[in-house]
Amino acid sequence: MPAFRKLWRGFDWPLALGIIGIVAIGLVNLYSATAVNQRALFQKQIWALLLGGGCFVAAALIDYRAYNRLAYFAYGLGVLMLLVVLVFGHKVNGARRWFDLGFFRLQPSELMKIFMIGAVAKFLHDDPTPQERKLSHAGIVFGMAAVPVALILAEPDLGTALIIFLVTFTMVLVAKLKLWHVGVLTACGIVITPVVWLGLLKEYQQNRILTFLDPQRDPSGAGWHSRQSIFAIGSGRLTGKGLLHGTQNQLQFLPEHWTDFPFAVLGEEWGFLGGVVLLSIYLFLILWAIKLAHEARDRFGTMICVGVAALVFWHVLLNIGMVSGILPVVGVTLPLVSYGGSSVVTMLVAVGLLMNVSVRKYSY
């Protein structure tokens, strides 16, 4: 087929090898994190990676200009799914975020990250040049983001809502939003902060933020996650304790160490050097996405690459920040390292879009 031949001829091997490296580290790390408990999660992650690999190929095959035509439809579909999941979704630990499909739990908020990138990229591709751009154009973009953010906060899922907002903000900034527009929007954000705090954040989310500001406020409750992860990372020192020899990990002191806190497992068992290797690959992936943004043949392709780069950057920054205690715990996964089917598939679709732009960067 012509599409497969084009993909093979222009295949971006540095991008692919970077993804393979992260996936390999993630699988080894997850194997250790689930060695004592939750062994079935490792097998589920492999199936999710296989499904995500198929989605990666599909996302890379179809010319991304087709996604431009479908971007607003996908955004609308994503919002509809977020509305439906609030009513009919599967509930776990008080959160209603998933559709239980039997063989797979689909999390619409994860897919919304991709849909949001596509919708913002299309708007910034179609809107006027930076010189003609008005405050209303920025308002439309943030209005588009506000709808899914509010719905995701209602699930509740502070981390995913924050990621969508930050990715949107990054894309708008890169699109040369005027500084006074940024000032006006920032002021609006400050004004509505009390509304978000009192009306949308749950009590446990407020406690996590307050405990971050005052670590001694609740060390055995809301502060437990962060304290244990810091102990684990620090105990790894330079080279770590070795695979399956992390005491904080194997003795189950680390909470949620296969989802939100896998970097603590990595730091304890592979030390500072192991953490540097993983972060270096992430940095390469982000810089490579920025390189592809410069080489893209149109603004839509450029903004897709910027959106994916921002998605990876904010995920890594927020996850590492909360694990190391410099940011509050908000429940953000580490891309392709944390356990989670929807998260894995979403991230592989995102890098599939990068491959798509890379393959077609010289096609006109």
C-alpha positions in Angstrom: 0.0 0.0 0.0 1.3 3.5 -0.8 0.8 4.7 2.8 2.9 1.9 4.2 5.6 2.5 1.6 5.7 6.2 2.4 5.9 5.4 6.2 8.7 2.9 5.7 10.7 5.2 3.3 10.5 8.2 5.7 10.4 6.3 9.0 11.9 8.4 11.7 14.3 6.0 13.4 15.7 8.4 16.1 12.1 9.1 17.2 11.2 5.4 17.2 14.3 4.4 19.1 13.6 7.0 21.7 10.1 5.6 22.3 11.4 2.1 22.4 14.0 3.1 25.0 11.3 4.7 27.3 9.0 1.7 26.9 11.8 -0.8 27.7 12.7 1.1 30.9 9.1 1.4 31.8 8.5 -2.4 31.5 11.5 -3.3 33.6 10.4 -0.7 36.2 6.8 -2.0 36.2 8.0 -5.6 36.6 9.8 -4.6 39.8 6.9 -2.4 41.0 4.4 -5.3 40.7 6.7 -8.1 41.8 5.2 -8.4 45.2 1.6 -7.3 44.5 -0.5 -6.7 41.4 1.5 -8.9 39.0 -1.5 -9.0 36.6 -0.9 -5.3 35.9 2.4 -6.1 34.1 0.6 -8.4 31.7 -2.2 -5.8 31.1 0.5 -3.2 30.4 2.0 -5.4 27.7 -1.4 -5.8 26.0 -1.9 -2.0 26.3 1.4 -1.4 24.6 0.5 -3.8 21.8 -2.8 -1.9 21.3 -1.0 1.4 21.5 1.5 0.2 18.9 -1.3 -0.5 16.5 -2.7 3.0 17.2 0.8 4.5 16.7 0.9 2.9 13.2 -2.6 4.1 12.4 -1.9 7.6 13.6 1.3 7.7 11.5 -0.2 6.3 8.3 -3.1 8.7 7.5 -1.9 12.1 6.2 -2.3 14.5 9.1 -4.2 16.9 6.9 -7.2 14.5 7.3 -7.0 15.1 11.1 -7.2 18.9 10.4 -10.6 18.4 8.8 -11.8 16.2 11.6 -10.3 18.2 14.5 -13.5 20.0 15.7 -15.6 16.9 15.3 -13.1 14.9 17.5 -13.2 17.7 20.1 -17.0 17.6 20.2 -16.9 13.8 20.5 -14.4 14.1 23.4 -16.6 16.6 25.2 -19.6 14.3 24.7 -17.7 11.3 26.1 -16.7 13.4 29.2 -20.4 14.2 29.8 -21.5 10.6 29.4 -18.8 9.2 31.7 -19.9 11.5 34.5 -23.3 9.8 34.4 -22.6 6.2 33.3 -18.9 5.8 33.9 -17.2 3.1 36.0 -16.5 4.4 39.5 -13.2 3.6 41.3 -12.2 5.2 44.7 -14.9 7.8 44.4 -13.8 8.9 40.9 -16.0 8.3 37.8 -13.5 8.5 35.0 -13.7 5.2 33.0 -15.9 3.3 30.6 -15.6 -0.4 31.5 -15.4 -2.2 28.2 -14.7 -5.6 29.9 -11.3 -6.2 28.3 -10.3 -2.6 28.6 -11.1 0.5 30.7 -11.3 3.5 28.5 -10.6 6.9 30.1 -12.1 9.7 27.9 -10.0 12.4 29.6 -6.8 10.8 28.3 -8.2 10.8 24.7 -9.3 14.4 25.2 -5.6 15.4 25.4 -5.1 14.4 21.8 -8.5 15.9 20.7 -7.6 19.2 22.4 -4.2 19.3 20.7 -5.9 18.8 17.3 -8.6 21.4 17.9 -6.2 24.1 19.1 -3.8 23.3 16.2 -6.6 23.7 13.7 -7.8 26.9 15.3 -4.3 28.4 15.3 -3.8 27.1 11.7 -7.0 28.8 10.5 -6.9 32.0 12.6 -5.4 35.3 11.4 -1.6 36.1 11.4 -0.1 37.1 14.8 -0.3 40.8 13.8 -4.0 40.6 13.3 -4.8 38.4 16.3 -7.1 39.8 18.9 -7.8 39.0 22.5 -11.0 37.3 21.4 -9.0 34.7 19.5 -7.1 33.8 22.6 -10.4 33.8 24.6 -11.9 31.3 22.1 -9.0 28.9 22.6 -9.1 29.0 26.4 -12.9 28.8 26.2 -12.4 25.6 24.2 -10.1 24.3 26.9 -12.3 25.4 29.8 -15.1 23.0 28.8 -13.2 19.7 29.1 -11.2 21.1 32.1 -14.3 21.7 34.1 -15.8 18.3 33.2 -12.6 16.5 34.1 -12.4 18.4 37.4 -15.9 17.1 38.1 -14.8 13.5 37.8 -12.6 14.4 39.8 -9.1 14.4 38.0 -7.0 17.5 38.8 -3.9 16.2 37.1 -5.4 15.6 33.7 -7.3 18.9 33.8 -4.1 20.7 34.6 -2.3 19.0 31.8 -4.9 20.0 29.2 -4.8 23.6 30.4 -1.0 23.8 30.4 -0.7 22.2 26.9 -3.2 24.6 25.6 -1.4 27.6 27.2 1.9 26.4 25.7 0.5 26.1 22.2 -1.0 29.6 22.4 2.2 31.1 23.7 4.2 29.5 20.9 1.7 30.9 18.4 2.9 34.4 19.4 0.1 35.6 21.6 0.6 39.2 22.5 2.0 39.9 25.9 -0.9 42.1 27.0 -3.3 39.3 26.0 -1.3 37.0 28.4 -1.6 39.6 31.1 -5.4 39.8 30.7 -5.8 36.1 30.7 -3.6 35.6 33.7 -5.6 38.2 35.6 -8.8 36.3 34.7 -7.2 33.1 35.9 -6.4 34.7 39.3 -9.9 36.0 39.6 -11.5 32.6 39.0 -9.0 30.7 41.3 -11.3 30.9 44.4 -14.2 29.6 42.3 -12.1 26.6 41.2 -10.8 26.0 44.8 -14.2 26.1 46.4 -16.4 24.8 43.7 -14.4 22.3 41.7 -11.6 20.9 43.9 -12.5 18.0 46.2 -11.4 18.1 49.9 -8.6 15.6 49.4 -7.2 17.6 46.5 -7.2 20.7 48.6 -5.5 18.8 51.4 -2.7 17.7 49.0 -2.0 21.3 48.0 -2.1 22.5 51.6 0.2 19.7 52.7 2.6 20.6 49.9 2.7 24.2 51.2 3.1 22.9 54.8 4.8 19.4 54.7 4.3 18.9 58.5 0.5 19.5 58.3 -0.4 15.9 57.7 2.8 13.7 57.4 1.0 10.4 57.8 -2.0 11.3 55.7 -2.0 13.6 52.7 1.8 14.0 53.0 2.6 10.3 53.1 2.9 9.8 49.4 5.5 12.5 48.9 7.5 11.6 52.0 7.9 8.0 51.1 8.8 8.7 47.5 11.5 11.2 48.6 12.9 8.5 51.0 13.0 6.0 48.2 14.7 8.3 45.7 17.3 9.4 48.3 18.1 5.9 49.3 19.0 4.9 45.8 22.1 7.3 45.8 24.3 7.1 42.7 23.7 3.7 41.2 20.7 2.3 43.2 20.1 -0.9 45.1 19.5 -3.1 42.0 16.5 -4.6 40.3 14.0 -6.0 42.8 16.1 -4.9 45.8 14.4 -1.6 46.5 13.2 -1.9 50.1 10.6 1.0 49.9 9.3 -0.6 46.8 9.3 -4.3 47.7 8.0 -3.7 51.2 5.1 -1.7 49.8 5.9 1.6 51.6 5.6 3.4 48.3 1.9 4.2 47.5 0.7 3.9 43.9 4.2 3.1 42.7 3.0 1.5 39.5 0.9 4.5 38.4 1.8 7.9 39.9 5.1 7.1 41.5 7.2 4.9 39.2 10.1 7.3 39.2 10.5 6.6 42.9 11.0 2.9 42.1 13.5 3.8 39.4 15.4 6.1 41.7 15.6 3.6 44.5 16.7 0.6 42.3 18.7 2.4 39.6 19.9 5.5 41.5 20.7 8.9 40.2 22.3 7.5 37.0 19.1 5.5 36.1 17.0 8.7 36.6 19.4 10.7 34.4 19.2 8.1 31.6 15.4 8.2 31.5 15.2 12.0 31.8 17.7 12.3 29.0 15.6 10.2 26.7 12.5 12.3 27.5 14.6 15.5 26.8 15.6 14.0 23.4 12.0 13.3 22.6 10.9 16.8 23.5 13.7 18.4 21.5 13.1 16.1 18.6 9.4 17.1 18.6 10.5 20.8 18.5 12.8 20.1 15.6 9.9 18.5 13.7 7.8 21.5 14.5 10.4 23.7 12.7 10.5 21.3 9.7 6.7 20.8 9.3 5.3 21.9 6.0 2.3 23.9 7.5 1.2 25.6 10.6 -1.1 22.7 11.6 1.8 20.2 11.5 3.9 22.7 13.5 1.3 23.1 16.2 0.6 19.3 16.4 4.4 18.9 17.2 4.3 21.7 19.7 1.3 20.2 21.4 2.9 16.8 21.7 6.2 18.3 22.9 4.2 20.2 25.6 2.2 17.1 26.5 5.4 15.1 27.2 7.1 18.0 28.9 4.3 18.8 31.3 3.7 15.2 32.1 7.3 14.6 33.0 7.7 17.9 34.9 4.6 17.4 37.0 5.2 13.8 37.7 8.9 14.2 38.7 8.0 17.3 40.6 5.4 15.6 42.8 7.5 12.5 43.3 10.5 14.6 44.4 8.4 16.8 46.7 8.9 20.1 44.8 5.3 20.1 43.5 2.0 19.0 45.1 0.7 15.5 44.3 -1.9 15.9 41.5 -2.0 12.4 40.0 -0.1 12.8 36.7 1.4 9.7 35.0 5.0 9.4 33.8 4.7 8.9 30.0 5.0 5.2 28.9 6.5 4.3 32.3 3.4 4.5 34.5 0.9 1.7 34.4 -2.4 2.6 32.6 -3.9 1.4 29.4 -5.6 4.7 28.3 -2.4 6.7 29.2 -0.2 4.4 27.2 -2.5 4.4 24.1 -2.8 8.2 24.2 0.9 8.8 24.4 1.6 6.3 21.6 -1.0 8.0 19.4 0.6 11.4 20.2 4.1 10.2 19.1 2.4 8.5 16.1 1.3 12.0 15.1 4.9 13.2 15.4 5.9 10.3 13.1 3.2 11.4 10.7 4.5 14.9 10.5 8.1 13.7 10.2 7.3 11.3 7.3 5.5 14.1 5.4 7.7 17.1 6.2 9.0 17.2 2.6 5.8 16.3 0.8 3.9 19.0 -1.0 
